[in-house]
């Protein structure tokens, strides 16, 4: 038996392909069965869907099971499932057939489809258009928001067209949609083995192509004549549905302006799918026109940089002056990207002249929030906004081992882009210091969400239930925690206290229970009660960027003030409350002042009666390029005072923990061997998209051999799931790493710890919040 989903861009042949598969007697085929998950699809695209498995388990799994009960193969066409490709793969072992079609054909078809058939494609478009009779009737019957229209992606903040979207024509929106959905598709498919998916060129569909689809699925009864009839019918075209002819011009009839506009928006998708025509864009080069005059301010800043490395840069070639040909040790270009017809090609040409070092400047505003370059071609002129992450990736591919991009402030108050790159490593003298970087962040603005406690708990239960269901099964029942707490207390020479007591050595404490509340605040209440009953001191850390704490909407943090009562309840049960800090998520992902967020939330939590003395850092260095505790002065691991990640820059060491009334950081980390050159350490730079906590190799690096920030205690014990433990032990007497073993298997190592050896037990309430469903409280919850 096999499960196959046909999905892709709308108007790309998915319906026709499903109709061809329906000819088989071995396939149970479904055409967009309801519910379509349109709303969930949009939320997943926008990365705000808390539990992507739940709608699949609730809605898709029953129809898959019913189909497989009838036939050997289940085949469903459902374009809204594109963002669910990873989850569908894991749940059903699904395979995917993806028809792709020339984006110019799709854009024209989408506009026609809206104007004549279903006027539900980007209804926010302000362009006035005369709808056909069928479309008028559909619009008149519409009640409320169209779920189909809602399901379509919109530009995220890092999209180059985010700010211009409200003024787009529907043609421009259609071009953007095709580009965005296909790039998302290709990224998701790239994570799968090649035998899990098949791309089918549907620009000119053929019977042979459908035969290959049958072979891929495993259908044994291919009928060429029947397939020919399906293709000849032009299934789901305007002619097929309402006997109408296209009105929007087919792309060979487009004028130059329309062709160029489509290419400005969709050139990346066209290139990725091999539809791009080189003649459609101006001939790439270092600059199509002579670059604009470079300001004396920019020249002076460059000269200062060169002076810092006067003995390091060797022969310098300035490409903004008349070219002398050849190559040089150091290449400087102060305007070569500003009007490039193709920024990446221009950067490659400039880079090819450098043996060692490269210094690039782009005068347009620093764009750390754009994933791609933004072009505007009109009347022979070229204007470009350079995407810093994209440019850095291009230079790395061109052979530069280290690339640092940062914004330099100008006297006019702007931030222009500076890139320093080296074939090997950038010398210390030429590395930008924090004082060279023009940081700019949105203010941290917070309001209350008005969500009451009952609604908040329902939200948490729904969000955390998936950990209890197959294939995860990671959550244990709450009462099991009492068994583990008792087992820990029975260990010889262990004196448990709070993490605060362990950090200060108070009362001879040599062991502590650290509980980071990443998601399951409801289970945390249960754990606090069990800890009290067992006489086990425990420290709970509240995550200020979590879904239970609040949500970010329109640049404002909507704090769930109702959660404060839960935090107080945990504290009143005798537990320590600390702050699980995540400032670099705000700095680097959201462009918001992360230090201000910490200061604000510490003040608010204390105003709610919480006695916070310490913090624990959320996430780890591969996520942000720094550890979250490096926001504190004196706790920096990385040198230089700042970090750059995916083009975003953020400062280090900006908060004084003592001034904030903080006495400890729970990790007590030290500087590791990779701290002086972290961006060459694979542990720091690589972020595998796997279940890292249950990956033995990754956890060995993180817990046991951390090259960036070794942890400050001799033994660290982690809970991985129901009676699943990992232990890192580095003492004078032994070094050991034990992974994914039951407690009884690691008890002897724990029992051998000397009184001077400090032990921290880290767990997350999610692993003790087993539920029977999304509407249920954790099993064993009083």
N, C-alpha and C positions, 0 to 999 in steps of 0.2 A: 504494500500500500504506500501511497505517496501523496503529499500535499503540495500543491503548486499554486502560486498566486501570480496573476497577470496584472501588472501595475506599471505606471509611468506617468508621463505628462498627459493631461487631457488633450484630446484631438490628435493623438499620436497613433491611433490604430488599436487601442486595447480592446474596444468592443468587437471590431472585426476579427481580431485574433481569438477572442473567446468564442465567437460564432463558428469559427473554423474548428476549434477544439470540441464544440458541442456535437460535431458530426461523429465522434467516436462513441462506440457502445461501451467503452471501458471507463469513461470519465463521467463523474457527477459534477456537472458544470453549473456555476451560479453566477448570474449577472448582477453585480452590485446589490447583493441581498441586504435587507435592512436588519438591524440598524447599521448605517454606513460609517459610524464613528467619525462623522465630519467634525464635530466640536472637539473630540479627543485628538483628532489628527492635527488640528490647528494648535491645540495646546502642546502637543508633543513637538511640533515644528518650532514652537516658541520656547520650548524647554521649561514649561510650567506645569506639565502633567506630572502629578506626584507619583502615580503608580501606573506605568504603561502596560503592565501585565494584567491589571484588573479588568479593563474592558475587553481584552482578548479572551481571558478566561470566562468572563460572564457572557459575552455576546458571540464571539467567533468560534470558540471551541465547540459549543453544541452543534453548530451547523457543519463544522468539519467532521465531527463524529457521525452525524446523521448521513452525510455524503459518503463517508468511507464504509458505512454499513450497507450501502447499496452498490457501490462500485469500487474498483481497485484504486482509482485515482480521484482525488478531489481537486477541482480546478475552479478558482474564484477570481473574477475580475473586480478589482476594487482599488481605484487610484488613491483613495484616502488612506490606504494602509502603507503608503511609501515610508513615512517616518518610523513605522513599526517593524521594519525589516529585521533588525537585530533580535527583537523579541519574538517575532514569528519563527525565526530560525531556531531559537532556543526552545520554544514551546512545542513546535510541531515538526522540527527537522525540515522546515519548508524549503522549497526551491522556488526560483523566481524567473519568469519570462517577462522581459522588458522590451516592448517595441519602442524604437526611437525614430524620430522624424525630423527632417530639416526644420530648424526653428523659424525660418521665414514662412514656410507653409503653415506651421502651427499658429504663429501670430496672426496671420491673415484669417485662418479658420476660426480662431477664438473670437475675433472681432465680428465676423459674420455670424457666428453662433449666438453671440450676445444680441446683435442687432435684429436678427431674423427669427431666432428659435427660442432660446432661453436667456432673458436679459438679467442674468445673475452672475455676471463675471465682473468683479470689482465695481459694485454698485456705487462706491464712493466717488468714482470718477466724475469730474465736473464737466466733462465734454458733453455738449448737447448733440443728440443724434435722433434721427427719425427712425423709430422702431417699426418693423414689419407687423402685419396683422396678428400673426401667431405670438410674437413676442409681446405685443401690447396686451393680448388676452392673458398671457402668463403673468405679466406684471400686475394687472388689475386683480388677479386672484391671489396674489401673494399677501400673506398675513405675517407681520413681524419681519425679523431678519431672516434672510435666506441662509439655511445651514450650509448649502453648497458654497455660496459666496464666502461665508465665514471660514470654510475649510481651506480656502486658497491662502497660500503664504503671503505675508507682507514683509517689506524690508525690515530687518532688525537694525538696531542702532549701529552695528558695525558694517552695514551694507553701504556701498558708495552712493546709493541713490536714496538713502533714508530721508534726508532733508528735502529732496525734490519730489518725492512721491506724490504729495497732494496736488501738484500741478501737472502730473503726467496725463497724457492722452490715453485712451484705452489701448491703442496700438502699442504705446510705450510700456504700459502695464503688462500687456500680453507678452511682449518681448522679454520683459524682466521675469515674468512668471516662468516662461520656458527655460530661461537660463538658470534661474534659481532652483527649480525643482529637479532639473537634470543634473546639476552639480551636486545637489544633496543626494540624489540617487547614486551617482557614481562614487561618492565618498562612502556611502553605506555598503554598496556592493563590493568596494575594494577591500572591505574587512572580511569578506567571505572567501572561502576556497572557490577556485574557478568553476568547479563542477556544480556549484550551488545556484548559478544564475546563467542566463543566456540573453544577450542583446540581439534584437532583430531589427534590421533597418526597414522601416515601414514607409520610407519616402516613396519607394516604388516596390510595394510588396509583391512577392512572387510565390508561385506554388512550391517551388523548391525550398524557399525560406520556411513555409509552413510545414513542409516535410521534415525539416531539421528540428522544428519545434516538437513535432510528434516524437521524433527520435529522442529528444532531450527529456521529454516527460516520460517516455516509455510506452506510449500508446501504439498498439500493434496494427491498427486497422486504418491506415491512411488511405484516403480515397481522393486521388488527384482531380477527378472530374467534379466531385462535389465541392472541393476547395476552390477550384476555378470559378464555380458559380457564385460562391460567397464573395470572392475578390471582384468579380465582374459587377456585382450588385452595388459595390461601394457602400458597404454597410455603415449606417449611422451618419451618412453625409446629409446635407440639406436636401439633396434630390431624393434620397432614400426616405427621409422623415417627413418632409412637407412639400416635396416636388418643387423646390425652389432652387434658383441658381445663385452662386456667390455674387456679391456686390462689391466687396472690398477687393481692390486690385491684387492679383496674384503677384508674387514677388518679382518675376522677371520684368513686370511692367512698372515697378517702382521707380520713382525718380531718384536722383543722386542723394538728395537730402534725406529721403526716407531710408534708403539703403544705409547711409552713413549713421543715421540715428539708431537703427537696429543694431549695427555693429558696435556702436559706442556702448550699448547696454548689454548685448548678448555675445560679444566676441569670445569670451572665455568658454562658454558652453559650446559654441560652434567649433572652436579649436579642439576641445576635448572629445567631441564626437566626429571629428574629421569632416565637418561641413564647411569650415571656413574657407573663403577664397581670398588669397593674399591681395588681389587687386582691389578688394573692397575698402581697404584702408590706405591712407597715405603711406608711401614707401618709408619703412622704418629707418631711423638714423639717429645720430646724436642730437640733432635738432633740425626740424623742417625749415625753420627760418633762423636768421641770425639771432642768438639769444639776446634778451633785453640786457641793458647795462647792469653790471653787478655793483651793488652799493659799496661805498668805501668802508662802511661798517663791516660788511661781510669779508672784504679783502683783509681788513685789519685783524679780524678774528682768526682768519686762516693763517696769516703771517705769524700770529702769536703761537698757533699750534705748531707750525713748522719750526719756529725758534726753540720750542720746548724739546724738539727732537733733532736739533741741528746735526748731531753726530750719528743719527739713526736713520734719517730718511734717504740719504744718498742723493742721486740725481733726481731732480723734481721736474715733472712735465706738467705744465698748466694747459689743459685742453681748452680753456676759454680764450687763450691767446692763439695767434696763428700756429697751426700744428707744425711740429718739426719732424714728425714721422717717428717710427721706431717705438721702442718701449722705454720705460724708466723704472727706477726703484720705487719711486712714489709718484702717484698720479693725483692731481688735484683738479676737480671740476666743480666750478661754482654756479654754473647755469645750464649744464648740458642736459638736465632732465626737465626743465621747466616747460618746454614746448615740444617734447619728444612725441612723435606720432605713436611710438611704442616704447614705453618706459623700460620694460624688461630688456628689449633688444638694445636700446641705447645704453643701459647699464652694462650689459654684456660686452658691448663694443668698447666702452670706456675701461672696463675691468681688464680686458684683454691686453691693454697697454701697460699694466702694472705688474712688476715682478714681485713686489713685497707689500706695499702699503697703498691704500686708497682713501681719498678724502672727497666726499661728495656733498653737495649742497643743493637743496631744492627750496626755492623761495616761497612757494605756496605754503599755507598754514600746515603745521605738523598734524598729520592724520594718523593718530594711533588707534582710532576706532573704526577704520575702514579696512576690510579684508582684501579688497581689490582696488586697483587704480581707477580713477574716474576720469573719463575722457570727454571732451566736447570738441567736435570738429565742425567748423562752419566756415564757409567761404574761403577755404584754403588755410585757415588759421587753426592752430592747435592749442588747446588749453588743457592742462592736466593737473589733477590732484593726486599726489603720490601716496600710495598705501605703504606705510612703513613695514608692516609684516611681510607684504608681498616683495618689496624691494630687498629686504634682508634675505628672504628665501632665494631670490634670484642670484644674489651675490654668493651665497653659500654654494649654490649649484655651479657657479662659475669658478669655484676652487678656492674661495676664501674661507679659512678655517675659523676665523673669528670676525664677527660683524657686530658693531655697536651702533645703534641709531638712537638719537636723542634730540629733543627740541632745544634750540638756542634762542634765547630772548633777544628781541631787537629793541632799538630805541623807540620805535613806534608802538611797542606793546604787543607785537605779534610773536609767534613762535615758528621759526623756519626749521626745516629738517636738515640735520647734519648726520652723516654716516661715516664712521671710521672703520676700516676693514683691513685685515692682514692675512697674507697667505699662510702664516704660521700663527704667531701670537702678537697682539698689539703690545708694544713696549710700555712699561709703566708710565714713562714720561708723557706718552701720547694718549693715555687713557683719560677720558673725561672724568673730572671730579664732580661731586654733587653740586658744587658751586657753579659749574658750567651748564647745568641742566635747568631749564625753565619748567618747573613743575606747575601743573595747573589741574585742579580737581573741582568738581561740583561740590557745593556745601552739603553737609549731612543734615537733612531736614527730616524731622520725625513728627508724626501725628498718631493718634490712637485709631485703631481699626474699628472699634465699637463691637468687635466680636465677643459674645459672651462665653462663659466657661463651658457650658454644655455644647455649644456649637464648636468650640475649639477642640474639645475632647473627641467629638464625632469626627472632626477633620483629621486628627492625629490617628485615631483608630483606622480610618479608611486608608490613610497613607502608609501605615506600617503593616497592614494585614498581609501584603504580598510575601513578606519574609517567612510567613508560616506555611504558605502554600507550595506545592511542587512547582518547579523543580528546585526551589530554594531549600525550604525546610530548615532554616537557620535558627528559628526562634524556639526556645525551651519554655516550659511552663514556669510561672513565677515561683511556686513553692520549691522548685529545684535549687533556687538561689540559696535557700536556707541550708541545704546540704553542703553546698560549696563553702559557704561562710563558716560553717561548723568545721569542715575539713581544714580550712586555712587556719582557724584558731587553734586546732590541735597540733599544728606543726611545732616541733621543739624550737626553743630559743627565738620564737617570733613574738614581738610585742607590737600589736597593731594600734595605730592612731590615725589621725587625719593626715592628709598630705602636708598641711601646714606644720603639724608637729614633727613629721619626718624631716621636712626641709630645715627646721631649726634645731632638730635633735632634742626636742622637748620631752622630758620624762623617760628617756631611754627608748623612745619609739624607733623601731627599725623596719617597720612594715606599714604599708598604707594601701587603701582601696581607692583607686581613682576611677570615677564613673563619669565619662564624657557623654552628655545627653545630646547626641547628634540629631535624633529624630523622635524617639518614643518617650515623650514627657509623661504620658500616662503610665507606662510601665515603670518609669523612674519613681513615681509615687509609691508603687507597690514595693520596689526594691528598698526604698527608704524605710518603709514599715518593717520589712523583713530584717534589715540591718539593725533596727532598734530592738526587735524581739531577740535577735541573736547576740546582742551586745557587741556588734561589730561597728567600730567607727568607720565612717565613709565620707568621702568628699565628692560632691556632685558639681559638675561644671556646665553651666547654661550657655548654649551656643547662640550668640546674638544675630547670626545670619540664617538661622534655621527657619523652617516653615512654621514651627510652633511659636517662635518668638515674634515673627512678623512677616511682611512681604514688601517687596519693592514695587511701587507703582508710580509711573510717570516721574521718576527721579526722587520720589519721597518714600521714606521708610514708614510703612504702616505697622506700627507696633501693636501686638496683641496684649493690651494692658491687663486683660483678664488672667493672663498666665502668671502674673505676680503672686496671686493667691496660692497657686500651685508651688511656686518657688518657696514661699513662706512655709507652706505645709511641710515640704521636705526639710527645711531648716528647723522647724518646730519639732520634728521627729528626732532631733539630735544630730543631724548631719551638717557637715560644712558645705556652704555654697560658694562656688567660685565662678569665674567667667571663662568660658571656652572662647578664645579670641580668634577672630578671622579678619583682621584689618586688610590684608592684601587681596582678599576676595573683592572687597569694596574698591580698593585702589586700582587693581589691575583688571578686574572683570567689569566693574560698573563705572569706573572713572569718578568715584566718590571719595571724599577725604576719610580714609580709614582710621586715622588717629583721632579725628574729631568724633567718629562713631564710638570708639572705645571710651573716650572721655565722657561723652553724653550718656552712654548706657550704664557705665559705672555709677554716675551720679543718680540716674533714675532708679537703678536697682537698690542703691543704698537708701534713697528716699522712700522706697517701699519696705524698708525694714530689714534688708538683707545685709549681713555682715561679711563683706567680701574682702579677703586678705590676699588672695592669690589667683593666678590664672593658669590655664593649660592651653597649649597652642593646638588649633584645629589643623587638619590636613598635614602635608609634609612638603619638603623642599621641591620635589619634582613638579608639584602643582603650580607654584608661583615663582620658583627660582630662589626663594628664601623661605625660612621658617617664620611663622607668624609672630613668634616672640621677638624677632629682630626689629620690631617696631619700638622696642624699649632700648633706651640708651644703656650701653654696657653689656647688652646681650647680642650684639651683632656678630654674626659668623662671617658673612661676606664682607670683604674690604671695599672701600670706595664710597660708602655712604649712600648708595642707591642701587636699584635693580631695574633691569629692563626685561620684560617678558611679552612676547608677541607684539612688540612695538610700544606697549605701555610702559611708562617709567614711574617709579615710586621711591620715596626716600626711606632710609633706614635710621633707626635710633632717634626718633623724633619725640618720644615720650619718656619722661623721667618716672620710673615706677615708684620711687619713694615719694615723689610729690603727689602721686595718685593714691597713696596709702597702701601700696602693694608690697608685700614682704617676700614673695617667692614666685617662681615660675615652675610649674609641676615637672617639666622635663629635666631641669637642671643640666642642660646640654653644654658640651664643651666644643671648641673648634676642632674639626677633624682634619685629616690629611688632605682632603680636597678643597679646603676652605680658601686657599690662596688662588686657586684656579678652578672654580666650581663649574664653569661652563664647558670644561673639557672632561668632566666626570659623567659617564653615562647614567649613573644613579640620579644625578641632578637634572640632566637634560632630557632623559627619556621618561615618557609617561605611558606605559603600555595600557591599552584599553582592555584590561582583564579584571577578574576578581582578585585584586592585589592582596587583600588580607588573607586569602586562602591560597596564595601562591608561595610555595616554600622558598623559592630562590629570592623572590622580592622581599619577603618578610625577613629572611636571613640578613639581607643588606640593611633593611630598615631598623630592625630591632637589635641585631647582633654585631654587624660590621659597619655601621653607619659611617661612611667616609666624610660626610659633611658636618654632622653634628652628633657625635656619640653621646648617648644618654648618660646621665650623671649618677645612676644608681647601679649597684653591682648585679642585681637580678631584676628582670622584668617579665611578668607573667601576663599573657593576653588570653582572653576568651574569644574563640573563633566561631562558636556555635554550641549546640547541645553536647556537653562533655567533650568539647574539642578545645585543646589548649596549645599555646606556643610559649616556650620558655627560653629566654636568653640569660645566660649566667656567665659572668666574668668576675671571678673572685681570685684571691691569692692562691686558693687551693685547686681551682678547676675552671675550665672554660667549656661551656656546653651550649648547644642550640638544639632544642627538641621541638618538633613541629607537628601539629594536628594529632596529638595523642590524648587519650583519656587521662583524667586526673591521677588515677592510680599509677599510671606509667611514669609520671613526673614527680610523684610524691617523694621518692627516695632522694632525688636531686634537691628538692626544696628542703627536705629534712636535714640535708648535709650542710646547709648554710650556717656559717658562724654568726654569733650575735652581732658582730661588727658589720656583717654583710646586709645591706639595705635592699628591701624587696618592695617593688610597686606592682600591684595587680591592677591592670587596666581592663575595664569592661564597658560595654555599651548596653543600655537598657533594651535596645532592639532585640538582643539575643535572649531576652527573658520575657518577651511580650507575645507569646504564642496566642493566636486568635483563631476562632472558627470561621471568621469572615470579616468583611470590611465594616460591618455594623456592630461588631462585638468588642467587648473589653478583653484584656489579656486574661487567659485562663488562670484561675486561682486568685484573681483580684478581689479583695474584700469589698 
